[in-house]
């Protein structure tokens, strides 16, 4: 009996020990698996961090490269766009007249006097600038060169223009008018035209062209060109009149070309100033080297009236044509001798 109990107890203890061992084994496996999972998760997290960091760096570089590439493309394109253009050649078609009608360099006028060959309804005086004589114009006056004969249909006018003291306060209502009227005096004109040059500096020069015929305005329009830098200081003014057509150049840049600006009878040239601050060295205007000369009909007028161009001016460059002796010698040897023109004789 005792032996049986002992065996039962031993079996029970063995079963308990075996169960405990199995339990411990299972717990050990569970702990080991848990530890592995923990390690794996930790490794995954660290890997993800490293991967994200690496990917961020890669994508940032790509974005930066893409941006730089885009900027580079834009930068590269900019000069291409700005550099692309058309080469424009403008012909300076002003040709000075060949027969002098009126000329005045003011060499015979005394400093401080009003020039003898001019008339005005205001005032003016001869001054010396850099050893040269200039005619200073007043701020609100008309000036008329007293020509001995009426101006023809085709003629040119040239003079040097000098302005000093122009600034941001020079009025936009100030002007220097190149005027053609139907009278030699200063009374109201029924037929006149003008090109108005503005010395204004604080806005684009608001010059205009205007035509009045029989007391009725027919044309008035803004010149539409910014010549502020050209009119500030010394410039050269050239005017060509061909019947009704009037052209004006400033420093060889044509600023006006109106085919039908000059009305009939408007053949007296005048310079009209207004709105200038001609005191305290402000808005000073001077002219010099003034010349009016007869000219031939311009090519455009010839094309309009005749439908063709013709010229008597034949220029022969030396060496291009054979000499008369060579022509004679050639005529003896050739079956078809040269025909000697009148020019070659």
C-alpha positions as CSV (number, residue, x, y, z in Angstrom):
1,X,0.0,0.0,0.0
2,X,2.7,2.3,1.0
3,X,4.6,1.3,-2.1
4,X,1.6,2.2,-4.3
5,X,1.2,5.6,-2.7
6,X,4.9,6.3,-3.2
7,X,4.7,5.3,-6.8
8,X,1.6,7.5,-7.3
9,X,3.4,10.4,-5.7
10,X,6.5,9.9,-7.8
11,X,4.4,9.7,-11.0
12,X,2.5,12.8,-10.0
13,X,5.8,14.7,-9.2
14,X,7.3,13.5,-12.5
15,X,4.2,14.6,-14.3
16,X,4.3,18.0,-12.6
17,X,8.0,18.3,-13.3
18,X,7.5,17.3,-16.9
19,X,4.6,19.8,-17.2
20,X,6.7,22.5,-15.7
21,X,9.5,21.7,-18.0
22,X,7.2,21.7,-21.0
23,X,5.7,25.0,-19.7
24,X,9.2,26.5,-19.2
25,X,10.2,25.3,-22.6
26,X,7.1,26.9,-24.1
27,X,7.7,30.1,-22.1
28,X,11.3,30.1,-23.3
29,X,10.2,29.7,-26.9
30,X,7.6,32.4,-26.5
31,X,10.2,34.8,-24.9
32,X,12.6,33.9,-27.7
33,X,10.0,34.6,-30.4
34,X,9.0,37.8,-28.6
35,X,12.6,38.9,-28.5
36,X,13.1,38.1,-32.1
37,X,10.0,40.1,-33.1
38,X,11.2,43.0,-31.0
39,X,14.6,42.9,-32.6
40,X,13.0,42.6,-36.1
41,X,10.7,45.6,-35.4
42,X,13.7,47.6,-34.1
43,X,15.7,46.7,-37.1
44,X,12.7,47.5,-39.4
45,X,12.3,50.9,-37.7
46,X,16.0,51.7,-38.0
47,X,16.0,50.5,-41.5
48,X,13.0,52.6,-42.4
49,X,14.7,55.6,-40.8
50,X,17.8,55.1,-42.8
51,X,15.8,54.4,-45.9
52,X,13.6,57.4,-45.5
53,X,16.7,59.6,-44.9
54,X,18.4,58.2,-47.9
55,X,15.3,58.6,-50.1
56,X,14.8,62.1,-48.9
57,X,18.3,62.9,-49.9
58,X,17.8,61.3,-53.3
59,X,14.5,63.1,-54.0
60,X,15.9,66.4,-52.7
61,X,18.8,66.1,-55.1
62,X,16.5,65.2,-57.9
63,X,14.2,68.1,-57.2
64,X,17.2,70.4,-56.9
65,X,18.6,69.2,-60.1
66,X,15.3,69.5,-61.8
67,X,14.9,73.0,-60.5
68,X,18.4,73.9,-61.4
69,X,17.9,72.4,-64.8
70,X,14.7,74.4,-65.2
71,X,16.4,77.6,-64.0
72,X,19.3,76.8,-66.4
73,X,16.9,76.3,-69.3
74,X,15.2,79.6,-68.4
75,X,18.5,81.3,-68.0
76,X,19.8,79.8,-71.2
77,X,16.6,80.8,-73.1
78,X,16.6,84.4,-71.9
79,X,19.6,85.6,-73.8
80,X,18.4,83.6,-76.9
81,X,15.1,85.4,-76.8
82,X,16.6,88.8,-76.1
83,X,19.4,88.3,-78.7
84,X,17.1,87.2,-81.4
85,X,16.0,90.1,-83.6
86,X,16.2,91.6,-87.0
87,X,19.0,93.8,-88.2
88,X,17.3,97.1,-89.3
89,X,19.1,99.5,-91.6
90,X,17.6,102.9,-92.0
91,X,18.7,105.2,-94.8
92,X,19.4,108.8,-93.9
93,X,17.8,110.2,-97.0
94,X,18.5,113.9,-96.2
95,X,20.3,115.6,-99.0
96,X,21.3,119.2,-98.4
97,X,20.3,121.8,-101.1
98,X,23.0,122.9,-103.6
99,X,22.0,126.6,-104.1
100,X,22.2,128.8,-101.0
101,X,19.2,131.1,-100.5
102,X,20.1,132.3,-97.0
103,X,23.0,131.6,-94.7
104,X,24.1,133.1,-91.4
105,X,26.9,132.1,-89.1
106,X,26.6,135.3,-87.1
107,X,30.3,136.1,-87.8
108,X,29.5,139.8,-88.6
109,X,27.2,140.4,-85.6
110,X,28.5,141.8,-82.4
111,X,28.2,140.0,-79.1
112,X,25.1,141.2,-77.2
113,X,23.4,142.5,-80.4
114,X,20.4,141.1,-82.2
115,X,21.6,139.6,-85.5
116,X,21.2,141.9,-88.5
117,X,19.7,139.2,-90.9
118,X,16.8,138.3,-88.6
119,X,13.5,139.8,-87.4
120,X,11.5,139.0,-84.2
121,X,8.6,140.1,-82.1
122,X,10.5,139.4,-78.9
123,X,14.2,139.5,-78.1
124,X,17.5,137.7,-78.6
125,X,21.2,138.3,-78.6
126,X,24.5,137.0,-79.9
127,X,26.6,135.1,-77.4
128,X,30.0,133.4,-77.6
129,X,30.2,129.7,-76.6
130,X,33.5,127.9,-76.9
131,X,34.9,130.7,-79.2
132,X,31.9,130.4,-81.6
133,X,29.0,132.8,-82.0
134,X,25.5,131.6,-81.3
135,X,22.1,133.3,-81.4
136,X,20.2,133.0,-78.1
137,X,16.5,132.8,-78.5
138,X,14.0,134.2,-76.0
139,X,11.4,132.2,-74.2
140,X,8.3,133.5,-76.0
141,X,9.1,134.9,-79.4
142,X,9.0,134.3,-83.2
143,X,12.2,134.6,-85.3
144,X,12.3,135.1,-89.0
145,X,15.3,134.9,-91.3
146,X,14.9,137.8,-93.8
147,X,15.5,136.1,-97.1
148,X,15.7,138.3,-100.3
149,X,13.5,136.0,-102.3
150,X,10.5,133.7,-101.7
151,X,11.4,130.2,-100.9
152,X,10.9,127.7,-103.7
153,X,8.9,124.5,-103.7
154,X,11.9,122.3,-102.9
155,X,14.5,123.5,-100.4
156,X,16.3,122.4,-97.2
157,X,17.0,124.1,-93.9
158,X,19.8,123.2,-91.5
159,X,21.1,124.6,-88.2
160,X,22.8,123.6,-85.0
161,X,20.6,123.6,-81.9
162,X,22.0,124.0,-78.4
163,X,19.9,123.8,-75.2
164,X,21.2,124.3,-71.7
165,X,19.6,124.3,-68.3
166,X,16.9,121.7,-69.1
167,X,15.7,119.7,-66.1
168,X,12.7,117.9,-64.5
169,X,11.0,121.3,-64.1
170,X,11.1,122.2,-67.8
171,X,7.5,122.6,-68.7
172,X,5.7,120.1,-70.9
173,X,4.0,123.1,-72.4
174,X,7.3,124.6,-73.6
175,X,8.2,124.2,-77.2
176,X,10.5,125.1,-80.1
177,X,8.4,125.2,-83.3
178,X,9.7,124.8,-86.8
179,X,7.0,126.9,-88.5
180,X,5.9,127.6,-92.1
181,X,3.5,130.5,-92.6
182,X,2.0,132.5,-95.4
183,X,3.3,135.9,-94.2
184,X,6.6,137.5,-93.3
185,X,5.2,139.3,-90.3
186,X,3.7,138.3,-87.0
187,X,0.0,138.6,-87.7
188,X,-2.3,135.6,-87.6
189,X,-1.8,133.2,-90.5
190,X,-4.6,131.5,-92.4
191,X,-2.3,128.9,-93.9
192,X,0.5,127.4,-91.8
193,X,2.1,124.2,-90.6
194,X,4.6,123.3,-87.9
195,X,6.7,120.6,-86.3
196,X,6.7,121.2,-82.6
197,X,9.8,120.0,-80.6
198,X,9.5,119.8,-76.9
199,X,12.4,120.3,-74.5
200,X,10.5,118.7,-71.7
201,X,12.5,116.2,-69.7
202,X,10.3,114.6,-67.0
203,X,8.0,112.9,-69.5
204,X,8.4,111.7,-73.1
205,X,8.7,114.7,-75.3
206,X,5.2,115.5,-76.4
207,X,6.0,117.0,-79.8
208,X,3.3,117.4,-82.4
209,X,2.8,118.1,-86.1
210,X,0.0,120.4,-87.2
211,X,-1.5,121.8,-90.5
212,X,-4.0,124.6,-90.9
213,X,-5.4,125.5,-94.3
214,X,-7.7,128.5,-94.9
215,X,-8.1,128.8,-91.1
216,X,-9.2,125.2,-90.7
217,X,-7.1,122.6,-88.9
218,X,-6.6,119.6,-91.1
219,X,-3.8,117.7,-89.2
220,X,-2.7,117.5,-85.6
221,X,-0.9,114.5,-84.3
222,X,1.8,113.6,-81.7
223,X,5.2,112.8,-83.1
224,X,5.3,109.8,-80.7
225,X,9.1,109.6,-80.4
226,X,11.2,110.0,-77.3
227,X,14.0,112.4,-78.2
228,X,14.6,113.9,-74.7
229,X,18.3,112.9,-74.6
230,X,18.9,114.2,-78.2
231,X,17.4,117.6,-77.6
232,X,19.2,118.1,-74.3
233,X,22.5,119.6,-75.3
234,X,23.8,120.1,-78.9
235,X,22.0,118.6,-81.8
236,X,21.7,119.2,-85.6
237,X,18.3,119.9,-87.1
238,X,17.7,119.2,-90.8
239,X,14.5,120.0,-92.7
240,X,13.5,119.1,-96.2
241,X,10.5,120.7,-97.9
242,X,9.3,119.2,-101.2
243,X,6.1,120.9,-102.2
244,X,3.6,119.6,-99.5
245,X,6.0,117.1,-98.0
246,X,7.9,118.0,-94.8
247,X,10.6,115.9,-93.2
248,X,12.6,116.7,-90.1
249,X,15.8,115.0,-88.8
250,X,17.5,115.4,-85.4
251,X,21.1,114.2,-85.5
252,X,20.4,112.2,-88.7
253,X,17.4,110.4,-87.1
254,X,14.2,111.2,-89.0
255,X,11.5,112.1,-86.6
256,X,8.9,113.5,-89.0
257,X,7.9,112.6,-92.5
258,X,4.4,113.9,-93.5
259,X,3.6,113.8,-97.2
260,X,0.9,116.5,-97.2
261,X,1.7,118.8,-94.2
262,X,2.6,122.1,-96.0
263,X,-0.5,124.0,-97.1
264,X,-0.5,126.2,-100.2
265,X,1.2,129.6,-99.7
266,X,3.0,128.6,-96.5
267,X,6.6,129.4,-97.7
268,X,8.0,131.6,-94.9
269,X,10.1,129.8,-92.3
270,X,10.1,130.9,-88.7
271,X,11.3,129.6,-85.3
272,X,8.7,130.0,-82.6
273,X,9.6,129.5,-78.9
274,X,7.2,129.5,-76.0
275,X,7.0,128.5,-72.3
276,X,10.8,128.5,-71.8
277,X,12.3,129.7,-68.5
278,X,14.8,132.0,-70.2
279,X,16.1,133.4,-67.0
280,X,18.6,132.2,-64.3
281,X,20.3,129.9,-66.8
282,X,17.2,127.8,-67.3
283,X,15.8,126.4,-70.6
284,X,18.4,128.3,-72.7
285,X,18.0,127.8,-76.5
286,X,20.7,128.8,-79.0
287,X,21.1,128.3,-82.8
288,X,24.1,128.6,-85.1
289,X,25.3,127.7,-88.6
290,X,21.9,128.4,-90.1
291,X,21.4,127.7,-93.9
292,X,18.5,127.6,-96.4
293,X,19.2,126.1,-99.8
294,X,17.3,125.2,-102.9
295,X,17.2,121.5,-103.7
296,X,15.9,119.2,-106.4
297,X,12.7,117.3,-106.3
298,X,12.9,114.4,-104.0
299,X,12.8,110.8,-105.4
300,X,9.4,110.1,-103.8
301,X,7.8,113.1,-105.5
302,X,9.3,112.0,-108.9
303,X,7.8,108.5,-108.5
304,X,4.4,110.0,-107.6
305,X,4.3,112.5,-110.4
306,X,6.2,110.7,-113.2
307,X,6.0,107.1,-112.1
308,X,9.7,106.7,-112.7
309,X,13.1,108.0,-111.7
310,X,15.7,109.6,-114.0
311,X,19.0,111.3,-113.3
312,X,21.7,113.1,-115.2
313,X,24.3,112.3,-112.6
314,X,26.5,109.6,-114.0
315,X,29.5,108.7,-112.0
316,X,32.3,107.0,-113.8
317,X,34.8,105.3,-111.6
318,X,38.4,105.5,-112.8
319,X,39.6,102.3,-114.4
320,X,36.1,100.9,-115.1
321,X,35.9,102.2,-118.8
322,X,38.7,101.8,-121.3
323,X,40.6,104.8,-122.5
324,X,39.7,106.4,-125.9
325,X,42.9,105.0,-127.4
326,X,42.1,101.5,-126.2
327,X,38.6,101.8,-127.7
328,X,40.1,102.9,-131.1
329,X,42.6,100.0,-131.0
330,X,39.9,97.6,-130.1
331,X,37.7,98.8,-132.9
332,X,40.3,97.9,-135.4
333,X,40.6,94.3,-134.2
334,X,36.9,93.7,-133.4
335,X,34.2,93.0,-135.9
336,X,31.9,95.1,-133.7
337,X,33.8,98.1,-132.5
338,X,32.9,100.0,-129.3
339,X,30.6,102.9,-129.8
340,X,32.1,105.9,-128.1
341,X,29.5,107.9,-126.2
342,X,29.5,111.6,-125.7
343,X,30.6,111.2,-122.1
344,X,33.8,109.4,-123.0
345,X,34.9,112.0,-125.5
